[in-house]
């Protein structure tokens, strides 16, 4: 950026902001300083002109979104408990606070649009339809888990629901998203059918990443390929402001206007308030439709917030409690709940209570199921890996498939 | 950081000892810098760099983006220009993006420039299993780096060794990968010399002397081997060698012991095939063939991906498996 555009940008937005504040040029809900996040407009998202696509959706759809978000939150609360009781091993990254993002983006897709995400992946798995039991059992390391208890919290895979997994290496999943989009484009343009023989469809792949992954080389290689080849992949930045303990402006250039990163790769970049699920749908769904129709990539800076630490073992020295509280004031579940209660008037408080009770019950059931499920047998050490010391146990000879998991 | 009353009374953990080495060397030498994801404000993912940014400031204890290739490449640049950078990679499994920089740049610079440039770089990496974490967070990839000429690889098992080896690594003119066994980080305390001392890179340590069987290992497996020795008959005399440095290997110490006992067991966490145990076996067979009384035995991880918590302890070599191997070699 030249100094003249920098000057222009600064003078055009929020002239009254504190000195040193990094400002977003398009009425962001954030102004970022090194120590604080400020909300513009008293926490209200920018007013949208004209009809909202989400207004045309039936009540049942929005009630289902509410239920999915509440399920994720209740499920994550149970995960936190189980982790503290040492029933979940290793590391556990909770999605609490970000629920609207997974539910809103996934509900802007078709069911067979592939997605791939990073390690904060329980929310995506549930939003995409994985059973809470399979998800919890995976975290408990049990055979009934979605990866047979061999992956844990960061490895939620769900083939029937086109979820290509959580991935533990920051940013490394983004080229996979480009590849998933490439496959869909190849099926449609070259094979004229899908690999399973059914008619080819125009698809969009979502490659989710955290804001920390913005600084990994793999993302930039993936974005260049996507732009170069016109791959229908959307790089969805779940911008919760922190890469582990590092605030975004301490680790990333152009933190105030991330969508500029897409410009360099020749495709569209947008930024969206990700705390309001209706707003996500209103902005994200048309983008998905454009990318699908035109076979083009896009880049989305989706602003969100995690209420918990990076992982369960995070001392959280890098932020103040007021900041967390400020985001809780715009909690995504409360926002949608209030919309349904007071604007659409399609549910009652009792309905909400019933949804919460159902989700609590499903989450508790998932823990009970996971606790009582069988641990993988020793033989599973050698299943599904090429190097195989147990020859001739598999029809293909090279692999032992191990116990069949109903989900796989 | 300066010792707390608890450290003075009860000794230092591995984490404390590494922190003390970093603190003392940064006090002594202003070319020394720490870089990595959350090493400053948050004190590192395992809190090894706790307090250093407060003491030395954000210009010397540098919080970096999540960018292993960038961290490593720029650390190599710093080292070429005469600094003593100490990048931290949070887990051994995250070294992938940095691999190209480490192997194709750091390890080769001395040779590529015919000695005109060296890379005095110390890469700190939490390493190995035993903390109930899945793959990427529990792997043992040391052999990937040992295989590269020009790369020194160190893996201490005790607080005292860690401090002396880290100081030696920082002062070494060549790149050193300093693998820190996570399982040992806070598993015990010991009294550590508060002064400035180094332990030479390339020297193994005889943990206990013996005459019947030689056991060779490194990292957290040292303690599994000690536990195995407790399970053996009292009249079986085992010599336990902690390699401490994995490249260059202390072949003289290894072969002297193998020649003395004629029976050798090698223990490693990593998968069996083409691990460091394979190379050690070959060295012993090549150099001590006529002294061997039994085939060399390897007790290793399995040739599979490091499993998640429930199968972790079945994967890792344990005292029982090690004791069985020692018994088998002794009885051969």
Contacts between the chains, C-beta under 8 A, distances in Angstrom:
chain1	res1	chain2	res2	distance
A	89	B	132	3.4
A	89	B	133	6.7
A	89	B	134	7.9
A	89	B	308	6.6
A	89	B	309	3.0
A	89	B	310	7.8
A	89	B	312	7.8
A	90	B	131	7.2
A	90	B	132	5.3
A	90	B	133	3.4
A	90	B	134	5.6
A	90	B	137	6.2
A	90	B	138	8.0
A	90	B	308	6.9
A	90	B	309	6.3
A	91	B	133	6.0
A	91	B	137	6.8
A	141	B	308	5.0
A	141	B	309	4.7
A	141	B	310	3.7
A	141	B	311	7.6
A	142	B	310	7.2
A	149	B	308	6.5
A	149	B	310	5.9
A	150	B	134	7.7
A	150	B	305	7.8
A	150	B	307	5.7
A	150	B	308	5.5
A	150	B	311	7.3
A	151	B	134	6.0
A	151	B	135	7.9
A	151	B	308	6.1
A	152	B	133	7.8
A	152	B	134	4.5
A	152	B	308	4.4
A	152	B	309	7.0
A	154	B	134	6.7
A	155	B	134	6.9
A	168	B	93	7.2
A	168	B	134	7.3
A	168	B	135	7.4
A	168	B	136	4.6
A	168	B	137	7.3
A	169	B	93	7.1
A	169	B	94	6.4
A	169	B	96	6.6
A	169	B	136	6.2
A	170	B	66	4.7
A	170	B	94	7.6
A	171	B	66	7.1
A	172	B	96	7.4
A	172	B	97	7.9
A	212	B	65	7.1
A	212	B	66	4.0
A	213	B	66	6.5
A	214	B	65	7.9
A	215	B	65	3.5
A	215	B	66	5.5
A	215	B	67	4.3
A	215	B	70	7.1
A	216	B	66	6.1
A	216	B	67	5.9
A	216	B	68	7.8
A	216	B	69	7.8
A	216	B	97	6.8
A	217	B	67	7.4
A	217	B	69	5.1
A	217	B	70	7.4
A	217	B	97	6.3
A	218	B	97	7.0
A	243	B	37	7.5
A	243	B	65	6.8
A	243	B	66	5.0
A	244	B	37	6.3
A	244	B	38	5.1
A	244	B	42	7.2
A	244	B	45	7.7
A	244	B	66	7.5
A	245	B	38	4.4
A	245	B	41	5.9
A	245	B	42	3.7
A	245	B	63	8.0
A	246	B	37	7.0
A	246	B	38	6.1
A	246	B	41	7.5
A	246	B	63	5.5
A	246	B	65	7.0
A	246	B	66	7.9
A	250	B	63	6.3
A	251	B	63	7.4
A	251	B	64	7.3
A	251	B	65	3.8
A	251	B	66	7.1
A	252	B	65	6.4
A	314	B	42	7.8
A	315	B	42	6.7
A	315	B	43	7.9
A	317	B	41	6.0
A	317	B	42	5.8
A	317	B	43	7.8
A	318	B	41	5.4
A	318	B	42	6.3
A	375	B	310	4.5
A	375	B	311	7.8
A	376	B	307	7.9
A	376	B	310	6.0
A	376	B	311	5.9
A	378	B	311	7.2
A	378	B	314	5.4
A	380	B	307	7.8
A	380	B	311	6.6
A	381	B	302	5.6
A	381	B	304	5.3
A	381	B	307	6.0
A	381	B	311	5.7
A	381	B	314	6.5
A	381	B	315	6.2
A	382	B	302	6.9
A	382	B	304	5.7
A	385	B	303	7.8
A	385	B	304	4.8
A	385	B	305	6.1
A	387	B	271	7.9
A	387	B	273	7.1
A	387	B	303	4.1
A	387	B	304	6.6
A	389	B	303	7.2
